[in-house]
């Protein structure tokens, strides 16, 4: 029986092979899957570079690789996309599905809808794109491979093999492929994922035959100096490795819902309109005290961009929402009285962080 540690490897190789198949058929991957792909490859590369020339056996290397507590500085090698978001042109869909069958991906289409009907704020016209959701099974349904007459004759054998297969592949769960199929003729301007619904900068990456690029909803190459584009790209790729989720600029109600998910994964939320995330890295002289409760601040906290007033997260929410001088009502900083930008947006985001931290087991609601 294969060791349990191989489950992680099989899960990653299956998802990577599926993403490469989509790219090979002129599609592209977008969203969290690209973010997690970058994290995984960086962590894996760091791990193997540190063990180059190691006398350890393959089994020992597997055990070390799958021990999340070993070399925590590259623990992001354990990151694997949960589900995959991808986009492909309708004219390439048949070729993609044929490739899936050839590579023995076991997939079932769950639905097909026009995303305009249910995704608020999406920048698409009716019928430009179809959203097709597929369930991808890593393990085949053995019984479906045999005709009924043959299945009846070898039922006992199949049952025994199926039981052993389930035990061997325990932990390998099906995953979802959300495929956005573009119907706009290729001779016309193509809509680009995530079609305006961008929550965080780290989710604005596209992986295609051209490599990893920034979505035009994050940085439009047609209007941006290439040097500035490169700076954006490098910063965002670095932010991902630091697990820093910068809120995307623009009206997006999905941000508030997804903040909780990112906090649950251990990400730090930054990129507020008028509030700034501060990380002092243990420099106690720079930490100071909260101006609301006068308690000591930790190495990670928040301040207003307009001045040096610093706060615990809960205290900042209080200062922005409670009383006649609340920043949400006056649009002015509590401390320096300068005008602040869109306090309502920052309040919603901070409240989501406080709620997510409170729900986390052993979490600290005052942590970033």
ZIJOSUL-V901413 format. One record per residue. N is the residue number from 1. RES is the residue in one letter. SS is DSSP state (2 for helix, 1 for strand, 0 for the rest). PHI is phi in degrees with one decimal (NA if undefined). PSI is psi in whole degrees, 0 to 359 (none if undefined). Layout:
n=N res=RES ss=SS phi=PHI psi=PSI
n=N res=RES ss=SS phi=PHI psi=PSI
//
This chain:
n=1 res=X ss=0 phi=NA psi=130
n=2 res=X ss=0 phi=-60.7 psi=147
n=3 res=X ss=0 phi=-66.3 psi=154
n=4 res=X ss=0 phi=-63.6 psi=332
n=5 res=X ss=0 phi=-63.2 psi=339
n=6 res=X ss=2 phi=-71.4 psi=344
n=7 res=X ss=2 phi=-59.2 psi=316
n=8 res=X ss=2 phi=-59.5 psi=316
n=9 res=X ss=2 phi=-66.4 psi=317
n=10 res=X ss=2 phi=-64.8 psi=319
n=11 res=X ss=2 phi=-60.1 psi=313
n=12 res=X ss=2 phi=-65.9 psi=313
n=13 res=X ss=2 phi=-63.9 psi=325
n=14 res=X ss=2 phi=-65.0 psi=312
n=15 res=X ss=2 phi=-68.0 psi=322
n=16 res=X ss=2 phi=-66.1 psi=319
n=17 res=X ss=2 phi=-63.1 psi=321
n=18 res=X ss=2 phi=-66.6 psi=318
n=19 res=X ss=2 phi=-64.2 psi=319
n=20 res=X ss=2 phi=-67.1 psi=327
n=21 res=X ss=2 phi=-64.7 psi=319
n=22 res=X ss=2 phi=-64.2 psi=315
n=23 res=X ss=2 phi=-63.8 psi=321
n=24 res=X ss=2 phi=-63.9 psi=337
n=25 res=X ss=0 phi=-98.3 psi=23
n=26 res=X ss=0 phi=70.8 psi=21
n=27 res=X ss=0 phi=-94.8 psi=187
n=28 res=X ss=1 phi=-149.2 psi=157
n=29 res=X ss=1 phi=-100.5 psi=145
n=30 res=X ss=1 phi=-142.2 psi=169
n=31 res=X ss=0 phi=78.5 psi=211
n=32 res=X ss=2 phi=-61.2 psi=333
n=33 res=X ss=2 phi=-64.7 psi=322
n=34 res=X ss=2 phi=-69.0 psi=317
n=35 res=X ss=2 phi=-56.1 psi=310
n=36 res=X ss=2 phi=-69.5 psi=327
n=37 res=X ss=2 phi=-61.0 psi=313
n=38 res=X ss=2 phi=-60.0 psi=315
n=39 res=X ss=2 phi=-62.4 psi=313
n=40 res=X ss=2 phi=-60.8 psi=311
n=41 res=X ss=2 phi=-65.4 psi=322
n=42 res=X ss=2 phi=-65.3 psi=315
n=43 res=X ss=2 phi=-64.1 psi=319
n=44 res=X ss=2 phi=-65.9 psi=317
n=45 res=X ss=2 phi=-62.1 psi=318
n=46 res=X ss=2 phi=-64.7 psi=319
n=47 res=X ss=2 phi=-62.3 psi=309
n=48 res=X ss=2 phi=-71.2 psi=330
n=49 res=X ss=2 phi=-64.4 psi=323
n=50 res=X ss=2 phi=-71.4 psi=340
n=51 res=X ss=0 phi=-111.7 psi=16
n=52 res=X ss=0 phi=-61.2 psi=128
n=53 res=X ss=0 phi=80.3 psi=9
n=54 res=X ss=0 phi=-67.3 psi=141
n=55 res=X ss=0 phi=-80.4 psi=359
n=56 res=X ss=0 phi=-61.6 psi=146
n=57 res=X ss=0 phi=-73.0 psi=167
n=58 res=X ss=2 phi=-60.3 psi=321
n=59 res=X ss=2 phi=-65.1 psi=319
n=60 res=X ss=2 phi=-65.9 psi=320
n=61 res=X ss=2 phi=-64.6 psi=320
n=62 res=X ss=2 phi=-59.5 psi=315
n=63 res=X ss=2 phi=-63.5 psi=317
n=64 res=X ss=2 phi=-66.3 psi=317
n=65 res=X ss=2 phi=-60.8 psi=319
n=66 res=X ss=0 phi=-87.4 psi=3
n=67 res=X ss=0 phi=-92.1 psi=102
n=68 res=X ss=0 phi=-62.1 psi=338
n=69 res=X ss=0 phi=-84.7 psi=348
n=70 res=X ss=0 phi=-86.3 psi=128
n=71 res=X ss=0 phi=52.1 psi=63
n=72 res=X ss=2 phi=-60.3 psi=340
n=73 res=X ss=2 phi=-65.9 psi=342
n=74 res=X ss=2 phi=-126.5 psi=35
n=75 res=X ss=2 phi=-66.1 psi=344
n=76 res=X ss=2 phi=-68.1 psi=357
n=77 res=X ss=2 phi=-63.9 psi=342
n=78 res=X ss=2 phi=-84.9 psi=352
n=79 res=X ss=0 phi=-73.7 psi=129
n=80 res=X ss=0 phi=-135.9 psi=137
n=81 res=X ss=0 phi=-55.3 psi=139
n=82 res=X ss=0 phi=-75.4 psi=309
n=83 res=X ss=0 phi=-131.2 psi=174
n=84 res=X ss=1 phi=-127.1 psi=130
n=85 res=X ss=1 phi=-106.0 psi=131
n=86 res=X ss=1 phi=-144.9 psi=164
n=87 res=X ss=1 phi=-137.3 psi=141
n=88 res=X ss=1 phi=-151.4 psi=153
n=89 res=X ss=1 phi=-78.9 psi=147
n=90 res=X ss=2 phi=-56.8 psi=327
n=91 res=X ss=2 phi=-70.0 psi=344
n=92 res=X ss=2 phi=-103.4 psi=358
n=93 res=X ss=2 phi=-65.1 psi=314
n=94 res=X ss=2 phi=-60.0 psi=319
n=95 res=X ss=2 phi=-63.4 psi=321
n=96 res=X ss=2 phi=-65.1 psi=313
n=97 res=X ss=2 phi=-64.0 psi=324
n=98 res=X ss=2 phi=-64.3 psi=321
n=99 res=X ss=2 phi=-65.0 psi=319
n=100 res=X ss=2 phi=-57.7 psi=314
n=101 res=X ss=2 phi=-65.4 psi=319
n=102 res=X ss=2 phi=-62.5 psi=323
n=103 res=X ss=0 phi=-88.8 psi=6
n=104 res=X ss=0 phi=60.3 psi=45
n=105 res=X ss=0 phi=-85.7 psi=131
n=106 res=X ss=1 phi=-98.7 psi=102
n=107 res=X ss=1 phi=-126.1 psi=148
n=108 res=X ss=1 phi=-132.9 psi=127
n=109 res=X ss=1 phi=-78.9 psi=126
n=110 res=X ss=1 phi=-91.0 psi=324
n=111 res=X ss=1 phi=-164.3 psi=166
n=112 res=X ss=1 phi=-139.9 psi=125
n=113 res=X ss=1 phi=-139.7 psi=163
n=114 res=X ss=0 phi=-87.2 psi=116
n=115 res=X ss=2 phi=-63.9 psi=341
n=116 res=X ss=2 phi=-59.1 psi=332
n=117 res=X ss=2 phi=-74.5 psi=341
n=118 res=X ss=0 phi=-142.9 psi=359
n=119 res=X ss=0 phi=-107.4 psi=106
n=120 res=X ss=0 phi=-61.5 psi=137
n=121 res=X ss=0 phi=79.5 psi=2
n=122 res=X ss=0 phi=-66.9 psi=137
n=123 res=X ss=0 phi=-95.3 psi=67
n=124 res=X ss=0 phi=-137.9 psi=156
n=125 res=X ss=0 phi=-96.9 psi=159
n=126 res=X ss=0 phi=-55.5 psi=134
n=127 res=X ss=0 phi=72.4 psi=6
n=128 res=X ss=0 phi=-71.5 psi=327
n=129 res=X ss=1 phi=-138.1 psi=142
n=130 res=X ss=1 phi=-111.0 psi=134
n=131 res=X ss=1 phi=-95.4 psi=113
n=132 res=X ss=1 phi=-112.8 psi=120
n=133 res=X ss=1 phi=-102.2 psi=128
n=134 res=X ss=1 phi=-117.3 psi=140
n=135 res=X ss=1 phi=-95.1 psi=125
n=136 res=X ss=1 phi=-109.9 psi=120
n=137 res=X ss=1 phi=-97.9 psi=130
n=138 res=X ss=0 phi=-76.1 psi=324
n=139 res=X ss=0 phi=-103.3 psi=129
n=140 res=X ss=0 phi=-70.9 psi=157
n=141 res=X ss=0 phi=-84.5 psi=102
n=142 res=X ss=2 phi=-58.5 psi=316
n=143 res=X ss=2 phi=-59.7 psi=329
n=144 res=X ss=2 phi=-72.1 psi=350
n=145 res=X ss=2 phi=-84.1 psi=351
n=146 res=X ss=0 phi=-120.5 psi=145
n=147 res=X ss=0 phi=-64.8 psi=153
n=148 res=X ss=2 phi=-54.7 psi=317
n=149 res=X ss=2 phi=-62.7 psi=316
n=150 res=X ss=2 phi=-69.6 psi=321
n=151 res=X ss=2 phi=-59.5 psi=320
n=152 res=X ss=2 phi=-62.3 psi=322
n=153 res=X ss=2 phi=-72.0 psi=327
n=154 res=X ss=0 phi=-114.9 psi=25
n=155 res=X ss=2 phi=-55.4 psi=316
n=156 res=X ss=2 phi=-62.9 psi=318
n=157 res=X ss=2 phi=-64.9 psi=317
n=158 res=X ss=2 phi=-66.3 psi=320
n=159 res=X ss=2 phi=-61.6 psi=317
n=160 res=X ss=2 phi=-64.8 psi=316
n=161 res=X ss=2 phi=-66.0 psi=320
n=162 res=X ss=2 phi=-62.5 psi=320
n=163 res=X ss=2 phi=-62.1 psi=316
n=164 res=X ss=2 phi=-66.2 psi=321
n=165 res=X ss=2 phi=-64.5 psi=317
n=166 res=X ss=2 phi=-62.0 psi=320
n=167 res=X ss=2 phi=-67.5 psi=319
n=168 res=X ss=2 phi=-68.1 psi=322
n=169 res=X ss=0 phi=-100.9 psi=20
n=170 res=X ss=0 phi=-57.2 psi=131
n=171 res=X ss=0 phi=102.4 psi=345
n=172 res=X ss=0 phi=-88.4 psi=102
n=173 res=X ss=0 phi=-99.7 psi=153
n=174 res=X ss=0 phi=-61.9 psi=158
n=175 res=X ss=1 phi=-136.1 psi=167
n=176 res=X ss=1 phi=-103.0 psi=139
n=177 res=X ss=1 phi=-113.7 psi=113
n=178 res=X ss=1 phi=-96.8 psi=105
n=179 res=X ss=1 phi=-103.8 psi=118
n=180 res=X ss=1 phi=-94.1 psi=115
n=181 res=X ss=1 phi=-103.9 psi=117
n=182 res=X ss=1 phi=-87.0 psi=128
n=183 res=X ss=0 phi=-100.1 psi=352
n=184 res=X ss=0 phi=-67.0 psi=130
n=185 res=X ss=0 phi=-52.1 psi=142
n=186 res=X ss=0 phi=-64.0 psi=341
n=187 res=X ss=0 phi=-76.1 psi=349
n=188 res=X ss=0 phi=-107.0 psi=167
n=189 res=X ss=0 phi=-59.5 psi=128
n=190 res=X ss=0 phi=-91.2 psi=134
n=191 res=X ss=0 phi=-67.1 psi=147
n=192 res=X ss=0 phi=-122.9 psi=132
n=193 res=X ss=0 phi=-62.6 psi=149
n=194 res=X ss=0 phi=-86.8 psi=28
n=195 res=X ss=0 phi=59.6 psi=37
n=196 res=X ss=0 phi=91.0 psi=346
n=197 res=X ss=0 phi=-94.5 psi=68
n=198 res=X ss=0 phi=-103.5 psi=123
n=199 res=X ss=0 phi=-91.1 psi=308
n=200 res=X ss=1 phi=-127.4 psi=151
n=201 res=X ss=2 phi=-58.0 psi=323
n=202 res=X ss=2 phi=-66.0 psi=346
n=203 res=X ss=2 phi=-101.3 psi=12
n=204 res=X ss=0 phi=-101.8 psi=26
n=205 res=X ss=1 phi=-99.3 psi=148
n=206 res=X ss=1 phi=-122.8 psi=136
n=207 res=X ss=1 phi=-115.0 psi=118
n=208 res=X ss=1 phi=-143.1 psi=190
n=209 res=X ss=0 phi=-63.5 psi=341
n=210 res=X ss=0 phi=-88.1 psi=3
n=211 res=X ss=1 phi=98.5 psi=203
n=212 res=X ss=1 phi=-93.5 psi=126
n=213 res=X ss=1 phi=-131.9 psi=165
n=214 res=X ss=1 phi=-87.6 psi=136
n=215 res=X ss=0 phi=-60.7 psi=148
n=216 res=X ss=0 phi=-64.6 psi=342
n=217 res=X ss=0 phi=-74.5 psi=348
n=218 res=X ss=0 phi=-105.5 psi=320
n=219 res=X ss=0 phi=-159.0 psi=109
n=220 res=X ss=0 phi=-81.4 psi=113
n=221 res=X ss=0 phi=-66.4 psi=339
n=222 res=X ss=0 phi=-74.7 psi=342
n=223 res=X ss=0 phi=-122.5 psi=353
n=224 res=X ss=0 phi=-104.5 psi=136
n=225 res=X ss=0 phi=-54.6 psi=131
n=226 res=X ss=2 phi=-58.6 psi=331
n=227 res=X ss=2 phi=-68.0 psi=318
n=228 res=X ss=2 phi=-65.1 psi=319
n=229 res=X ss=2 phi=-57.9 psi=314
n=230 res=X ss=2 phi=-62.0 psi=321
n=231 res=X ss=2 phi=-64.3 psi=316
n=232 res=X ss=2 phi=-58.4 psi=313
n=233 res=X ss=2 phi=-59.5 psi=310
n=234 res=X ss=2 phi=-63.1 psi=319
n=235 res=X ss=2 phi=-64.1 psi=316
n=236 res=X ss=2 phi=-66.9 psi=319
n=237 res=X ss=2 phi=-63.7 psi=323
n=238 res=X ss=2 phi=-70.2 psi=320
n=239 res=X ss=2 phi=-58.7 psi=322
n=240 res=X ss=2 phi=-61.8 psi=316
n=241 res=X ss=2 phi=-67.6 psi=335
n=242 res=X ss=0 phi=-89.2 psi=1
n=243 res=X ss=0 phi=55.3 psi=48
n=244 res=X ss=1 phi=-109.4 psi=115
n=245 res=X ss=1 phi=-100.0 psi=108
n=246 res=X ss=1 phi=-90.8 psi=124
n=247 res=X ss=1 phi=-60.5 psi=132
n=248 res=X ss=0 phi=-73.7 psi=143
n=249 res=X ss=0 phi=-72.7 psi=138
n=250 res=X ss=0 phi=126.2 psi=162
n=251 res=X ss=0 phi=-77.8 psi=117
n=252 res=X ss=0 phi=-151.1 psi=104
n=253 res=X ss=0 phi=-70.6 psi=345
n=254 res=X ss=2 phi=-69.4 psi=336
n=255 res=X ss=2 phi=-56.1 psi=314
n=256 res=X ss=2 phi=-64.1 psi=318
n=257 res=X ss=2 phi=-64.9 psi=319
n=258 res=X ss=2 phi=-83.1 psi=345
n=259 res=X ss=2 phi=-58.0 psi=315
n=260 res=X ss=2 phi=-58.7 psi=320
n=261 res=X ss=2 phi=-65.6 psi=320
n=262 res=X ss=2 phi=-69.7 psi=320
n=263 res=X ss=2 phi=-62.3 psi=319
n=264 res=X ss=2 phi=-59.7 psi=330
n=265 res=X ss=0 phi=-86.2 psi=2
n=266 res=X ss=0 phi=89.1 psi=17
n=267 res=X ss=0 phi=-86.4 psi=150
n=268 res=X ss=1 phi=-95.0 psi=132
n=269 res=X ss=1 phi=-94.5 psi=126
n=270 res=X ss=1 phi=-136.4 psi=184
n=271 res=X ss=0 phi=88.0 psi=30
n=272 res=X ss=0 phi=-72.7 psi=167
n=273 res=X ss=0 phi=-72.1 psi=309
n=274 res=X ss=0 phi=-122.0 psi=357
n=275 res=X ss=1 phi=-110.0 psi=145
n=276 res=X ss=1 phi=-123.0 psi=132
n=277 res=X ss=1 phi=-77.8 psi=135
n=278 res=X ss=1 phi=-120.5 psi=132
n=279 res=X ss=1 phi=-127.7 psi=110
n=280 res=X ss=0 phi=-91.4 psi=352
n=281 res=X ss=0 phi=56.7 psi=40
n=282 res=X ss=0 phi=81.3 psi=8
n=283 res=X ss=0 phi=-79.5 psi=94
n=284 res=X ss=2 phi=-60.4 psi=330
n=285 res=X ss=2 phi=-66.8 psi=334
n=286 res=X ss=2 phi=-90.7 psi=348
n=287 res=X ss=2 phi=-73.8 psi=311
n=288 res=X ss=0 phi=68.4 psi=204
n=289 res=X ss=1 phi=-129.3 psi=158
n=290 res=X ss=0 phi=-72.2 psi=133
n=291 res=X ss=0 phi=-78.1 psi=352
n=292 res=X ss=0 phi=-89.7 psi=304
n=293 res=X ss=0 phi=-102.7 psi=352
n=294 res=X ss=0 phi=64.2 psi=16
n=295 res=X ss=0 phi=-81.9 psi=161
n=296 res=X ss=1 phi=-67.9 psi=144
n=297 res=X ss=0 phi=-97.5 psi=148
n=298 res=X ss=0 phi=-84.5 psi=188
n=299 res=X ss=0 phi=-69.2 psi=342
n=300 res=X ss=1 phi=-125.6 psi=121
n=301 res=X ss=1 phi=-158.7 psi=191
n=302 res=X ss=1 phi=-124.1 psi=155
n=303 res=X ss=1 phi=-140.9 psi=163
n=304 res=X ss=1 phi=-79.6 psi=144
n=305 res=X ss=0 phi=-68.6 psi=334
n=306 res=X ss=0 phi=-80.0 psi=342
n=307 res=X ss=0 phi=-156.2 psi=192
n=308 res=X ss=0 phi=-102.3 psi=17
n=309 res=X ss=0 phi=-67.3 psi=125
n=310 res=X ss=1 phi=-116.9 psi=150
n=311 res=X ss=1 phi=-145.4 psi=150
n=312 res=X ss=0 phi=-68.8 psi=156
n=313 res=X ss=2 phi=-59.1 psi=311
n=314 res=X ss=2 phi=-61.3 psi=320
n=315 res=X ss=2 phi=-68.2 psi=324
n=316 res=X ss=2 phi=-65.2 psi=319
n=317 res=X ss=2 phi=-60.5 psi=318
n=318 res=X ss=2 phi=-61.6 psi=314
n=319 res=X ss=2 phi=-65.5 psi=335
n=320 res=X ss=2 phi=-89.9 psi=345
n=321 res=X ss=2 phi=-124.6 psi=340
n=322 res=X ss=0 phi=-106.1 psi=131
n=323 res=X ss=0 phi=92.3 psi=169
n=324 res=X ss=0 phi=-69.1 psi=337
n=325 res=X ss=0 phi=-95.9 psi=10
n=326 res=X ss=0 phi=-56.1 psi=135
n=327 res=X ss=2 phi=-61.4 psi=330
n=328 res=X ss=2 phi=-62.7 psi=326
n=329 res=X ss=2 phi=-88.5 psi=324
n=330 res=X ss=2 phi=-94.6 psi=341
n=331 res=X ss=0 phi=58.7 psi=28
n=332 res=X ss=1 phi=-129.9 psi=147
n=333 res=X ss=0 phi=-64.7 psi=139
n=334 res=X ss=0 phi=-59.3 psi=323
n=335 res=X ss=0 phi=-92.5 psi=308
n=336 res=X ss=0 phi=-101.6 psi=351
n=337 res=X ss=0 phi=68.4 psi=12
n=338 res=X ss=0 phi=-73.7 psi=156
n=339 res=X ss=1 phi=-66.7 psi=142
n=340 res=X ss=0 phi=-120.0 psi=156
n=341 res=X ss=0 phi=-98.5 psi=123
n=342 res=X ss=0 phi=47.5 psi=60
n=343 res=X ss=2 phi=-61.2 psi=330
n=344 res=X ss=2 phi=-58.1 psi=317
n=345 res=X ss=2 phi=-62.3 psi=313
n=346 res=X ss=2 phi=-64.9 psi=322
n=347 res=X ss=2 phi=-61.2 psi=313
n=348 res=X ss=2 phi=-60.5 psi=317
n=349 res=X ss=2 phi=-66.0 psi=316
n=350 res=X ss=2 phi=-65.7 psi=320
n=351 res=X ss=2 phi=-62.7 psi=323
n=352 res=X ss=2 phi=-65.6 psi=323
n=353 res=X ss=2 phi=-66.3 psi=315
n=354 res=X ss=2 phi=-59.8 psi=315
n=355 res=X ss=2 phi=-64.6 psi=318
n=356 res=X ss=2 phi=-66.4 psi=319
n=357 res=X ss=2 phi=-64.4 psi=322
n=358 res=X ss=2 phi=-65.8 psi=329
n=359 res=X ss=2 phi=-83.0 psi=338
n=360 res=X ss=0 phi=-68.1 psi=135
n=361 res=X ss=0 phi=-66.5 psi=119
n=362 res=X ss=0 phi=75.1 psi=8
n=363 res=X ss=0 phi=-77.6 psi=163
n=364 res=X ss=0 phi=-114.4 psi=116
n=365 res=X ss=0 phi=-64.7 psi=344
n=366 res=X ss=0 phi=-95.5 psi=2
n=367 res=X ss=0 phi=-84.4 psi=159
n=368 res=X ss=0 phi=-75.3 psi=none
//
